[in-house]
Amino acid sequence: MNVFKGMVIAAGIMSLFIYSCNKQTTAVIAESNVLTEEETVKRIVIEDAWENSTTDGAYEINSAEVVDNVLRLSVTYGGGCEEHDFELVGASAFAESYPVQAKLAIQYDDNGDECRSLLSRDLRFDLTPLQHLYASQYGIDTGTILFRLGGFDKFIRYDF
């Protein structure tokens, strides 16, 4: 009987040890997958009817490039007391040229931030929905789109 009782206690201790190890491993994995706000990739929003917003000096786009279906923007803006929201919006129709062109705009909300610190931020936007829109309209999976982004004075080339 004592042998059986000892085996049950040993099995219980081993179960607790294994369970606690698995939980700790899971936590470490979860921590390693956490993205900072600058590294988070948001999806572009495609809309049928939208207005191209102007920045009105609220933020400035310093640089823009496309890498692996992701539009990378570097922006500066004033604030520091509230969270600022940036969304990328694109029209659902292309301007017919070669290559085709797409209008994009940043929808920006400073959430009433009245602070005046000059902040910099890197934004990332997944362009895959625009690639799928292109494929559905032109029947091919590869192509080139030139972006005209409101508040940025150069075309941005997207090859896929």
Chimera marker file (.cmm) of the C-alpha trace (Angstrom):
<marker_set name="trace">
<marker id="1" x="0.000" y="0.000" z="0.000" r="1" g="1" b="0" radius="0.5"/>
<marker id="2" x="2.854" y="2.408" z="0.837" r="1" g="1" b="0" radius="0.5"/>
<marker id="3" x="4.432" y="1.773" z="-2.571" r="1" g="1" b="0" radius="0.5"/>
<marker id="4" x="1.157" y="2.652" z="-4.317" r="1" g="1" b="0" radius="0.5"/>
<marker id="5" x="0.748" y="5.804" z="-2.199" r="1" g="1" b="0" radius="0.5"/>
<marker id="6" x="4.336" y="6.835" z="-3.011" r="1" g="1" b="0" radius="0.5"/>
<marker id="7" x="3.746" y="6.310" z="-6.742" r="1" g="1" b="0" radius="0.5"/>
<marker id="8" x="0.590" y="8.475" z="-6.632" r="1" g="1" b="0" radius="0.5"/>
<marker id="9" x="2.438" y="11.261" z="-4.815" r="1" g="1" b="0" radius="0.5"/>
<marker id="10" x="5.375" y="11.038" z="-7.256" r="1" g="1" b="0" radius="0.5"/>
<marker id="11" x="3.002" y="11.136" z="-10.234" r="1" g="1" b="0" radius="0.5"/>
<marker id="12" x="1.273" y="14.195" z="-8.774" r="1" g="1" b="0" radius="0.5"/>
<marker id="13" x="4.564" y="16.014" z="-8.258" r="1" g="1" b="0" radius="0.5"/>
<marker id="14" x="5.706" y="15.166" z="-11.790" r="1" g="1" b="0" radius="0.5"/>
<marker id="15" x="2.396" y="16.388" z="-13.202" r="1" g="1" b="0" radius="0.5"/>
<marker id="16" x="2.762" y="19.706" z="-11.411" r="1" g="1" b="0" radius="0.5"/>
<marker id="17" x="6.356" y="20.038" z="-12.596" r="1" g="1" b="0" radius="0.5"/>
<marker id="18" x="5.449" y="19.269" z="-16.213" r="1" g="1" b="0" radius="0.5"/>
<marker id="19" x="2.420" y="21.597" z="-16.107" r="1" g="1" b="0" radius="0.5"/>
<marker id="20" x="4.440" y="24.470" z="-14.656" r="1" g="1" b="0" radius="0.5"/>
<marker id="21" x="7.192" y="23.963" z="-17.247" r="1" g="1" b="0" radius="0.5"/>
<marker id="22" x="4.690" y="23.973" z="-20.086" r="1" g="1" b="0" radius="0.5"/>
<marker id="23" x="3.055" y="27.145" z="-18.801" r="1" g="1" b="0" radius="0.5"/>
<marker id="24" x="6.395" y="28.913" z="-18.480" r="1" g="1" b="0" radius="0.5"/>
<marker id="25" x="7.452" y="27.853" z="-21.970" r="1" g="1" b="0" radius="0.5"/>
<marker id="26" x="4.159" y="29.133" z="-23.374" r="1" g="1" b="0" radius="0.5"/>
<marker id="27" x="4.646" y="32.479" z="-21.638" r="1" g="1" b="0" radius="0.5"/>
<marker id="28" x="8.156" y="32.832" z="-23.050" r="1" g="1" b="0" radius="0.5"/>
<marker id="29" x="6.908" y="32.045" z="-26.554" r="1" g="1" b="0" radius="0.5"/>
<marker id="30" x="4.086" y="34.559" z="-26.194" r="1" g="1" b="0" radius="0.5"/>
<marker id="31" x="6.518" y="37.225" z="-25.001" r="1" g="1" b="0" radius="0.5"/>
<marker id="32" x="8.805" y="36.649" z="-27.982" r="1" g="1" b="0" radius="0.5"/>
<marker id="33" x="5.897" y="37.173" z="-30.396" r="1" g="1" b="0" radius="0.5"/>
<marker id="34" x="4.831" y="40.526" z="-28.958" r="1" g="1" b="0" radius="0.5"/>
<marker id="35" x="5.184" y="43.332" z="-31.477" r="1" g="1" b="0" radius="0.5"/>
<marker id="36" x="5.823" y="46.893" z="-30.500" r="1" g="1" b="0" radius="0.5"/>
<marker id="37" x="3.454" y="49.491" z="-31.865" r="1" g="1" b="0" radius="0.5"/>
<marker id="38" x="6.006" y="50.505" z="-34.507" r="1" g="1" b="0" radius="0.5"/>
<marker id="39" x="6.311" y="46.901" z="-35.738" r="1" g="1" b="0" radius="0.5"/>
<marker id="40" x="2.583" y="46.167" z="-35.919" r="1" g="1" b="0" radius="0.5"/>
<marker id="41" x="1.355" y="45.684" z="-39.482" r="1" g="1" b="0" radius="0.5"/>
<marker id="42" x="-2.146" y="46.989" z="-40.150" r="1" g="1" b="0" radius="0.5"/>
<marker id="43" x="-4.170" y="46.114" z="-43.237" r="1" g="1" b="0" radius="0.5"/>
<marker id="44" x="-5.052" y="48.732" z="-45.826" r="1" g="1" b="0" radius="0.5"/>
<marker id="45" x="-8.765" y="49.541" z="-45.913" r="1" g="1" b="0" radius="0.5"/>
<marker id="46" x="-10.278" y="49.528" z="-49.415" r="1" g="1" b="0" radius="0.5"/>
<marker id="47" x="-13.358" y="51.733" z="-49.781" r="1" g="1" b="0" radius="0.5"/>
<marker id="48" x="-15.733" y="52.423" z="-52.669" r="1" g="1" b="0" radius="0.5"/>
<marker id="49" x="-16.380" y="56.025" z="-51.692" r="1" g="1" b="0" radius="0.5"/>
<marker id="50" x="-13.871" y="58.003" z="-49.722" r="1" g="1" b="0" radius="0.5"/>
<marker id="51" x="-12.459" y="61.472" z="-49.610" r="1" g="1" b="0" radius="0.5"/>
<marker id="52" x="-8.756" y="62.092" z="-49.931" r="1" g="1" b="0" radius="0.5"/>
<marker id="53" x="-7.906" y="63.770" z="-46.654" r="1" g="1" b="0" radius="0.5"/>
<marker id="54" x="-5.270" y="66.443" z="-46.343" r="1" g="1" b="0" radius="0.5"/>
<marker id="55" x="-2.743" y="66.477" z="-43.557" r="1" g="1" b="0" radius="0.5"/>
<marker id="56" x="-3.217" y="70.192" z="-42.750" r="1" g="1" b="0" radius="0.5"/>
<marker id="57" x="0.242" y="70.022" z="-41.234" r="1" g="1" b="0" radius="0.5"/>
<marker id="58" x="-0.933" y="67.598" z="-38.535" r="1" g="1" b="0" radius="0.5"/>
<marker id="59" x="1.722" y="65.047" z="-39.530" r="1" g="1" b="0" radius="0.5"/>
<marker id="60" x="4.468" y="64.734" z="-42.103" r="1" g="1" b="0" radius="0.5"/>
<marker id="61" x="5.449" y="61.668" z="-44.112" r="1" g="1" b="0" radius="0.5"/>
<marker id="62" x="9.245" y="61.572" z="-44.112" r="1" g="1" b="0" radius="0.5"/>
<marker id="63" x="9.774" y="58.429" z="-46.156" r="1" g="1" b="0" radius="0.5"/>
<marker id="64" x="7.808" y="55.676" z="-47.851" r="1" g="1" b="0" radius="0.5"/>
<marker id="65" x="8.812" y="52.335" z="-49.335" r="1" g="1" b="0" radius="0.5"/>
<marker id="66" x="7.262" y="48.976" z="-50.130" r="1" g="1" b="0" radius="0.5"/>
<marker id="67" x="9.004" y="45.840" z="-48.854" r="1" g="1" b="0" radius="0.5"/>
<marker id="68" x="7.426" y="42.378" z="-49.186" r="1" g="1" b="0" radius="0.5"/>
<marker id="69" x="3.815" y="43.598" z="-49.654" r="1" g="1" b="0" radius="0.5"/>
<marker id="70" x="4.145" y="46.022" z="-46.744" r="1" g="1" b="0" radius="0.5"/>
<marker id="71" x="4.075" y="49.799" z="-47.113" r="1" g="1" b="0" radius="0.5"/>
<marker id="72" x="6.538" y="51.269" z="-44.619" r="1" g="1" b="0" radius="0.5"/>
<marker id="73" x="6.060" y="54.896" z="-43.662" r="1" g="1" b="0" radius="0.5"/>
<marker id="74" x="8.064" y="57.107" z="-41.359" r="1" g="1" b="0" radius="0.5"/>
<marker id="75" x="5.987" y="59.984" z="-39.969" r="1" g="1" b="0" radius="0.5"/>
<marker id="76" x="6.475" y="62.851" z="-37.555" r="1" g="1" b="0" radius="0.5"/>
<marker id="77" x="3.701" y="64.632" z="-35.710" r="1" g="1" b="0" radius="0.5"/>
<marker id="78" x="3.055" y="66.811" z="-32.693" r="1" g="1" b="0" radius="0.5"/>
<marker id="79" x="1.638" y="65.411" z="-29.485" r="1" g="1" b="0" radius="0.5"/>
<marker id="80" x="2.718" y="63.226" z="-26.621" r="1" g="1" b="0" radius="0.5"/>
<marker id="81" x="-0.272" y="63.104" z="-24.288" r="1" g="1" b="0" radius="0.5"/>
<marker id="82" x="-2.712" y="60.917" z="-26.223" r="1" g="1" b="0" radius="0.5"/>
<marker id="83" x="-2.493" y="57.909" z="-28.553" r="1" g="1" b="0" radius="0.5"/>
<marker id="84" x="-2.526" y="58.907" z="-32.238" r="1" g="1" b="0" radius="0.5"/>
<marker id="85" x="-4.275" y="56.646" z="-34.765" r="1" g="1" b="0" radius="0.5"/>
<marker id="86" x="-3.145" y="56.201" z="-38.377" r="1" g="1" b="0" radius="0.5"/>
<marker id="87" x="-5.103" y="54.141" z="-40.918" r="1" g="1" b="0" radius="0.5"/>
<marker id="88" x="-4.297" y="53.643" z="-44.606" r="1" g="1" b="0" radius="0.5"/>
<marker id="89" x="-7.274" y="53.886" z="-46.948" r="1" g="1" b="0" radius="0.5"/>
<marker id="90" x="-7.306" y="53.137" z="-50.670" r="1" g="1" b="0" radius="0.5"/>
<marker id="91" x="-9.876" y="53.653" z="-53.400" r="1" g="1" b="0" radius="0.5"/>
<marker id="92" x="-11.453" y="50.539" z="-54.898" r="1" g="1" b="0" radius="0.5"/>
<marker id="93" x="-10.902" y="51.842" z="-58.447" r="1" g="1" b="0" radius="0.5"/>
<marker id="94" x="-7.579" y="52.192" z="-60.241" r="1" g="1" b="0" radius="0.5"/>
<marker id="95" x="-6.623" y="55.089" z="-62.508" r="1" g="1" b="0" radius="0.5"/>
<marker id="96" x="-6.013" y="53.579" z="-65.919" r="1" g="1" b="0" radius="0.5"/>
<marker id="97" x="-2.418" y="54.181" z="-66.969" r="1" g="1" b="0" radius="0.5"/>
<marker id="98" x="0.620" y="52.024" z="-67.390" r="1" g="1" b="0" radius="0.5"/>
<marker id="99" x="1.241" y="50.965" z="-64.749" r="1" g="1" b="0" radius="0.5"/>
<marker id="100" x="-2.123" y="51.558" z="-63.095" r="1" g="1" b="0" radius="0.5"/>
<marker id="101" x="-2.323" y="54.096" z="-60.293" r="1" g="1" b="0" radius="0.5"/>
<marker id="102" x="-4.073" y="53.969" z="-56.943" r="1" g="1" b="0" radius="0.5"/>
<marker id="103" x="-4.976" y="56.812" z="-54.625" r="1" g="1" b="0" radius="0.5"/>
<marker id="104" x="-4.143" y="56.265" z="-50.987" r="1" g="1" b="0" radius="0.5"/>
<marker id="105" x="-4.714" y="58.431" z="-47.953" r="1" g="1" b="0" radius="0.5"/>
<marker id="106" x="-3.867" y="58.355" z="-44.292" r="1" g="1" b="0" radius="0.5"/>
<marker id="107" x="-6.823" y="58.787" z="-41.981" r="1" g="1" b="0" radius="0.5"/>
<marker id="108" x="-5.359" y="60.418" z="-38.915" r="1" g="1" b="0" radius="0.5"/>
<marker id="109" x="-6.829" y="61.025" z="-35.477" r="1" g="1" b="0" radius="0.5"/>
<marker id="110" x="-4.840" y="62.767" z="-32.752" r="1" g="1" b="0" radius="0.5"/>
<marker id="111" x="-7.597" y="62.011" z="-30.216" r="1" g="1" b="0" radius="0.5"/>
<marker id="112" x="-7.605" y="65.614" z="-29.004" r="1" g="1" b="0" radius="0.5"/>
<marker id="113" x="-3.909" y="65.627" z="-28.094" r="1" g="1" b="0" radius="0.5"/>
<marker id="114" x="-2.887" y="69.215" z="-27.341" r="1" g="1" b="0" radius="0.5"/>
<marker id="115" x="0.703" y="68.476" z="-26.361" r="1" g="1" b="0" radius="0.5"/>
<marker id="116" x="3.462" y="69.828" z="-28.581" r="1" g="1" b="0" radius="0.5"/>
<marker id="117" x="6.318" y="67.321" z="-28.456" r="1" g="1" b="0" radius="0.5"/>
<marker id="118" x="7.679" y="66.354" z="-31.864" r="1" g="1" b="0" radius="0.5"/>
<marker id="119" x="7.248" y="62.574" z="-32.189" r="1" g="1" b="0" radius="0.5"/>
<marker id="120" x="8.413" y="60.102" z="-34.830" r="1" g="1" b="0" radius="0.5"/>
<marker id="121" x="6.781" y="56.814" z="-35.642" r="1" g="1" b="0" radius="0.5"/>
<marker id="122" x="7.184" y="54.015" z="-38.163" r="1" g="1" b="0" radius="0.5"/>
<marker id="123" x="3.941" y="52.716" z="-39.658" r="1" g="1" b="0" radius="0.5"/>
<marker id="124" x="3.444" y="49.406" z="-41.486" r="1" g="1" b="0" radius="0.5"/>
<marker id="125" x="0.495" y="48.552" z="-43.736" r="1" g="1" b="0" radius="0.5"/>
<marker id="126" x="-0.216" y="45.231" z="-45.443" r="1" g="1" b="0" radius="0.5"/>
<marker id="127" x="-0.971" y="45.866" z="-49.131" r="1" g="1" b="0" radius="0.5"/>
<marker id="128" x="-2.234" y="42.347" z="-49.886" r="1" g="1" b="0" radius="0.5"/>
<marker id="129" x="-5.908" y="43.485" z="-50.135" r="1" g="1" b="0" radius="0.5"/>
<marker id="130" x="-4.872" y="45.905" z="-52.899" r="1" g="1" b="0" radius="0.5"/>
<marker id="131" x="-3.042" y="43.088" z="-54.689" r="1" g="1" b="0" radius="0.5"/>
<marker id="132" x="-6.206" y="40.936" z="-54.512" r="1" g="1" b="0" radius="0.5"/>
<marker id="133" x="-8.292" y="43.829" z="-55.852" r="1" g="1" b="0" radius="0.5"/>
<marker id="134" x="-5.866" y="44.177" z="-58.773" r="1" g="1" b="0" radius="0.5"/>
<marker id="135" x="-6.061" y="40.436" z="-59.496" r="1" g="1" b="0" radius="0.5"/>
<marker id="136" x="-9.879" y="40.486" z="-59.451" r="1" g="1" b="0" radius="0.5"/>
<marker id="137" x="-10.076" y="43.483" z="-61.807" r="1" g="1" b="0" radius="0.5"/>
<marker id="138" x="-7.334" y="42.477" z="-64.258" r="1" g="1" b="0" radius="0.5"/>
<marker id="139" x="-7.355" y="38.682" z="-64.010" r="1" g="1" b="0" radius="0.5"/>
<marker id="140" x="-3.629" y="38.345" z="-63.267" r="1" g="1" b="0" radius="0.5"/>
<marker id="141" x="-1.745" y="37.823" z="-60.004" r="1" g="1" b="0" radius="0.5"/>
<marker id="142" x="1.370" y="39.849" z="-60.808" r="1" g="1" b="0" radius="0.5"/>
<marker id="143" x="1.685" y="43.488" z="-61.675" r="1" g="1" b="0" radius="0.5"/>
<marker id="144" x="2.730" y="46.970" z="-60.692" r="1" g="1" b="0" radius="0.5"/>
<marker id="145" x="0.744" y="49.736" z="-59.039" r="1" g="1" b="0" radius="0.5"/>
<marker id="146" x="1.920" y="53.306" z="-58.592" r="1" g="1" b="0" radius="0.5"/>
<marker id="147" x="0.582" y="54.900" z="-55.426" r="1" g="1" b="0" radius="0.5"/>
<marker id="148" x="-0.174" y="58.534" z="-54.970" r="1" g="1" b="0" radius="0.5"/>
<marker id="149" x="-0.282" y="59.005" z="-51.203" r="1" g="1" b="0" radius="0.5"/>
<marker id="150" x="-1.842" y="62.206" z="-49.902" r="1" g="1" b="0" radius="0.5"/>
<marker id="151" x="0.780" y="64.263" z="-48.070" r="1" g="1" b="0" radius="0.5"/>
<marker id="152" x="3.717" y="62.628" z="-49.898" r="1" g="1" b="0" radius="0.5"/>
<marker id="153" x="5.032" y="64.257" z="-53.070" r="1" g="1" b="0" radius="0.5"/>
<marker id="154" x="6.474" y="61.178" z="-54.827" r="1" g="1" b="0" radius="0.5"/>
<marker id="155" x="4.919" y="58.140" z="-56.445" r="1" g="1" b="0" radius="0.5"/>
<marker id="156" x="5.405" y="54.887" z="-54.543" r="1" g="1" b="0" radius="0.5"/>
<marker id="157" x="5.922" y="51.784" z="-56.704" r="1" g="1" b="0" radius="0.5"/>
<marker id="158" x="4.411" y="48.451" z="-55.656" r="1" g="1" b="0" radius="0.5"/>
<marker id="159" x="5.567" y="45.387" z="-57.632" r="1" g="1" b="0" radius="0.5"/>
<marker id="160" x="4.025" y="42.016" z="-56.835" r="1" g="1" b="0" radius="0.5"/>
<link id1="1" id2="2" r="1" g="1" b="0" radius="0.2"/>
<link id1="2" id2="3" r="1" g="1" b="0" radius="0.2"/>
<link id1="3" id2="4" r="1" g="1" b="0" radius="0.2"/>
<link id1="4" id2="5" r="1" g="1" b="0" radius="0.2"/>
<link id1="5" id2="6" r="1" g="1" b="0" radius="0.2"/>
<link id1="6" id2="7" r="1" g="1" b="0" radius="0.2"/>
<link id1="7" id2="8" r="1" g="1" b="0" radius="0.2"/>
<link id1="8" id2="9" r="1" g="1" b="0" radius="0.2"/>
<link id1="9" id2="10" r="1" g="1" b="0" radius="0.2"/>
<link id1="10" id2="11" r="1" g="1" b="0" radius="0.2"/>
<link id1="11" id2="12" r="1" g="1" b="0" radius="0.2"/>
<link id1="12" id2="13" r="1" g="1" b="0" radius="0.2"/>
<link id1="13" id2="14" r="1" g="1" b="0" radius="0.2"/>
<link id1="14" id2="15" r="1" g="1" b="0" radius="0.2"/>
<link id1="15" id2="16" r="1" g="1" b="0" radius="0.2"/>
<link id1="16" id2="17" r="1" g="1" b="0" radius="0.2"/>
<link id1="17" id2="18" r="1" g="1" b="0" radius="0.2"/>
<link id1="18" id2="19" r="1" g="1" b="0" radius="0.2"/>
<link id1="19" id2="20" r="1" g="1" b="0" radius="0.2"/>
<link id1="20" id2="21" r="1" g="1" b="0" radius="0.2"/>
<link id1="21" id2="22" r="1" g="1" b="0" radius="0.2"/>
<link id1="22" id2="23" r="1" g="1" b="0" radius="0.2"/>
<link id1="23" id2="24" r="1" g="1" b="0" radius="0.2"/>
<link id1="24" id2="25" r="1" g="1" b="0" radius="0.2"/>
<link id1="25" id2="26" r="1" g="1" b="0" radius="0.2"/>
<link id1="26" id2="27" r="1" g="1" b="0" radius="0.2"/>
<link id1="27" id2="28" r="1" g="1" b="0" radius="0.2"/>
<link id1="28" id2="29" r="1" g="1" b="0" radius="0.2"/>
<link id1="29" id2="30" r="1" g="1" b="0" radius="0.2"/>
<link id1="30" id2="31" r="1" g="1" b="0" radius="0.2"/>
<link id1="31" id2="32" r="1" g="1" b="0" radius="0.2"/>
<link id1="32" id2="33" r="1" g="1" b="0" radius="0.2"/>
<link id1="33" id2="34" r="1" g="1" b="0" radius="0.2"/>
<link id1="34" id2="35" r="1" g="1" b="0" radius="0.2"/>
<link id1="35" id2="36" r="1" g="1" b="0" radius="0.2"/>
<link id1="36" id2="37" r="1" g="1" b="0" radius="0.2"/>
<link id1="37" id2="38" r="1" g="1" b="0" radius="0.2"/>
<link id1="38" id2="39" r="1" g="1" b="0" radius="0.2"/>
<link id1="39" id2="40" r="1" g="1" b="0" radius="0.2"/>
<link id1="40" id2="41" r="1" g="1" b="0" radius="0.2"/>
<link id1="41" id2="42" r="1" g="1" b="0" radius="0.2"/>
<link id1="42" id2="43" r="1" g="1" b="0" radius="0.2"/>
<link id1="43" id2="44" r="1" g="1" b="0" radius="0.2"/>
<link id1="44" id2="45" r="1" g="1" b="0" radius="0.2"/>
<link id1="45" id2="46" r="1" g="1" b="0" radius="0.2"/>
<link id1="46" id2="47" r="1" g="1" b="0" radius="0.2"/>
<link id1="47" id2="48" r="1" g="1" b="0" radius="0.2"/>
<link id1="48" id2="49" r="1" g="1" b="0" radius="0.2"/>
<link id1="49" id2="50" r="1" g="1" b="0" radius="0.2"/>
<link id1="50" id2="51" r="1" g="1" b="0" radius="0.2"/>
<link id1="51" id2="52" r="1" g="1" b="0" radius="0.2"/>
<link id1="52" id2="53" r="1" g="1" b="0" radius="0.2"/>
<link id1="53" id2="54" r="1" g="1" b="0" radius="0.2"/>
<link id1="54" id2="55" r="1" g="1" b="0" radius="0.2"/>
<link id1="55" id2="56" r="1" g="1" b="0" radius="0.2"/>
<link id1="56" id2="57" r="1" g="1" b="0" radius="0.2"/>
<link id1="57" id2="58" r="1" g="1" b="0" radius="0.2"/>
<link id1="58" id2="59" r="1" g="1" b="0" radius="0.2"/>
<link id1="59" id2="60" r="1" g="1" b="0" radius="0.2"/>
<link id1="60" id2="61" r="1" g="1" b="0" radius="0.2"/>
<link id1="61" id2="62" r="1" g="1" b="0" radius="0.2"/>
<link id1="62" id2="63" r="1" g="1" b="0" radius="0.2"/>
<link id1="63" id2="64" r="1" g="1" b="0" radius="0.2"/>
<link id1="64" id2="65" r="1" g="1" b="0" radius="0.2"/>
<link id1="65" id2="66" r="1" g="1" b="0" radius="0.2"/>
<link id1="66" id2="67" r="1" g="1" b="0" radius="0.2"/>
<link id1="67" id2="68" r="1" g="1" b="0" radius="0.2"/>
<link id1="68" id2="69" r="1" g="1" b="0" radius="0.2"/>
<link id1="69" id2="70" r="1" g="1" b="0" radius="0.2"/>
<link id1="70" id2="71" r="1" g="1" b="0" radius="0.2"/>
<link id1="71" id2="72" r="1" g="1" b="0" radius="0.2"/>
<link id1="72" id2="73" r="1" g="1" b="0" radius="0.2"/>
<link id1="73" id2="74" r="1" g="1" b="0" radius="0.2"/>
<link id1="74" id2="75" r="1" g="1" b="0" radius="0.2"/>
<link id1="75" id2="76" r="1" g="1" b="0" radius="0.2"/>
<link id1="76" id2="77" r="1" g="1" b="0" radius="0.2"/>
<link id1="77" id2="78" r="1" g="1" b="0" radius="0.2"/>
<link id1="78" id2="79" r="1" g="1" b="0" radius="0.2"/>
<link id1="79" id2="80" r="1" g="1" b="0" radius="0.2"/>
<link id1="80" id2="81" r="1" g="1" b="0" radius="0.2"/>
<link id1="81" id2="82" r="1" g="1" b="0" radius="0.2"/>
<link id1="82" id2="83" r="1" g="1" b="0" radius="0.2"/>
<link id1="83" id2="84" r="1" g="1" b="0" radius="0.2"/>
<link id1="84" id2="85" r="1" g="1" b="0" radius="0.2"/>
<link id1="85" id2="86" r="1" g="1" b="0" radius="0.2"/>
<link id1="86" id2="87" r="1" g="1" b="0" radius="0.2"/>
<link id1="87" id2="88" r="1" g="1" b="0" radius="0.2"/>
<link id1="88" id2="89" r="1" g="1" b="0" radius="0.2"/>
<link id1="89" id2="90" r="1" g="1" b="0" radius="0.2"/>
<link id1="90" id2="91" r="1" g="1" b="0" radius="0.2"/>
<link id1="91" id2="92" r="1" g="1" b="0" radius="0.2"/>
<link id1="92" id2="93" r="1" g="1" b="0" radius="0.2"/>
<link id1="93" id2="94" r="1" g="1" b="0" radius="0.2"/>
<link id1="94" id2="95" r="1" g="1" b="0" radius="0.2"/>
<link id1="95" id2="96" r="1" g="1" b="0" radius="0.2"/>
<link id1="96" id2="97" r="1" g="1" b="0" radius="0.2"/>
<link id1="97" id2="98" r="1" g="1" b="0" radius="0.2"/>
<link id1="98" id2="99" r="1" g="1" b="0" radius="0.2"/>
<link id1="99" id2="100" r="1" g="1" b="0" radius="0.2"/>
<link id1="100" id2="101" r="1" g="1" b="0" radius="0.2"/>
<link id1="101" id2="102" r="1" g="1" b="0" radius="0.2"/>
<link id1="102" id2="103" r="1" g="1" b="0" radius="0.2"/>
<link id1="103" id2="104" r="1" g="1" b="0" radius="0.2"/>
<link id1="104" id2="105" r="1" g="1" b="0" radius="0.2"/>
<link id1="105" id2="106" r="1" g="1" b="0" radius="0.2"/>
<link id1="106" id2="107" r="1" g="1" b="0" radius="0.2"/>
<link id1="107" id2="108" r="1" g="1" b="0" radius="0.2"/>
<link id1="108" id2="109" r="1" g="1" b="0" radius="0.2"/>
<link id1="109" id2="110" r="1" g="1" b="0" radius="0.2"/>
<link id1="110" id2="111" r="1" g="1" b="0" radius="0.2"/>
<link id1="111" id2="112" r="1" g="1" b="0" radius="0.2"/>
<link id1="112" id2="113" r="1" g="1" b="0" radius="0.2"/>
<link id1="113" id2="114" r="1" g="1" b="0" radius="0.2"/>
<link id1="114" id2="115" r="1" g="1" b="0" radius="0.2"/>
<link id1="115" id2="116" r="1" g="1" b="0" radius="0.2"/>
<link id1="116" id2="117" r="1" g="1" b="0" radius="0.2"/>
<link id1="117" id2="118" r="1" g="1" b="0" radius="0.2"/>
<link id1="118" id2="119" r="1" g="1" b="0" radius="0.2"/>
<link id1="119" id2="120" r="1" g="1" b="0" radius="0.2"/>
<link id1="120" id2="121" r="1" g="1" b="0" radius="0.2"/>
<link id1="121" id2="122" r="1" g="1" b="0" radius="0.2"/>
<link id1="122" id2="123" r="1" g="1" b="0" radius="0.2"/>
<link id1="123" id2="124" r="1" g="1" b="0" radius="0.2"/>
<link id1="124" id2="125" r="1" g="1" b="0" radius="0.2"/>
<link id1="125" id2="126" r="1" g="1" b="0" radius="0.2"/>
<link id1="126" id2="127" r="1" g="1" b="0" radius="0.2"/>
<link id1="127" id2="128" r="1" g="1" b="0" radius="0.2"/>
<link id1="128" id2="129" r="1" g="1" b="0" radius="0.2"/>
<link id1="129" id2="130" r="1" g="1" b="0" radius="0.2"/>
<link id1="130" id2="131" r="1" g="1" b="0" radius="0.2"/>
<link id1="131" id2="132" r="1" g="1" b="0" radius="0.2"/>
<link id1="132" id2="133" r="1" g="1" b="0" radius="0.2"/>
<link id1="133" id2="134" r="1" g="1" b="0" radius="0.2"/>
<link id1="134" id2="135" r="1" g="1" b="0" radius="0.2"/>
<link id1="135" id2="136" r="1" g="1" b="0" radius="0.2"/>
<link id1="136" id2="137" r="1" g="1" b="0" radius="0.2"/>
<link id1="137" id2="138" r="1" g="1" b="0" radius="0.2"/>
<link id1="138" id2="139" r="1" g="1" b="0" radius="0.2"/>
<link id1="139" id2="140" r="1" g="1" b="0" radius="0.2"/>
<link id1="140" id2="141" r="1" g="1" b="0" radius="0.2"/>
<link id1="141" id2="142" r="1" g="1" b="0" radius="0.2"/>
<link id1="142" id2="143" r="1" g="1" b="0" radius="0.2"/>
<link id1="143" id2="144" r="1" g="1" b="0" radius="0.2"/>
<link id1="144" id2="145" r="1" g="1" b="0" radius="0.2"/>
<link id1="145" id2="146" r="1" g="1" b="0" radius="0.2"/>
<link id1="146" id2="147" r="1" g="1" b="0" radius="0.2"/>
<link id1="147" id2="148" r="1" g="1" b="0" radius="0.2"/>
<link id1="148" id2="149" r="1" g="1" b="0" radius="0.2"/>
<link id1="149" id2="150" r="1" g="1" b="0" radius="0.2"/>
<link id1="150" id2="151" r="1" g="1" b="0" radius="0.2"/>
<link id1="151" id2="152" r="1" g="1" b="0" radius="0.2"/>
<link id1="152" id2="153" r="1" g="1" b="0" radius="0.2"/>
<link id1="153" id2="154" r="1" g="1" b="0" radius="0.2"/>
<link id1="154" id2="155" r="1" g="1" b="0" radius="0.2"/>
<link id1="155" id2="156" r="1" g="1" b="0" radius="0.2"/>
<link id1="156" id2="157" r="1" g="1" b="0" radius="0.2"/>
<link id1="157" id2="158" r="1" g="1" b="0" radius="0.2"/>
<link id1="158" id2="159" r="1" g="1" b="0" radius="0.2"/>
<link id1="159" id2="160" r="1" g="1" b="0" radius="0.2"/>
</marker_set>
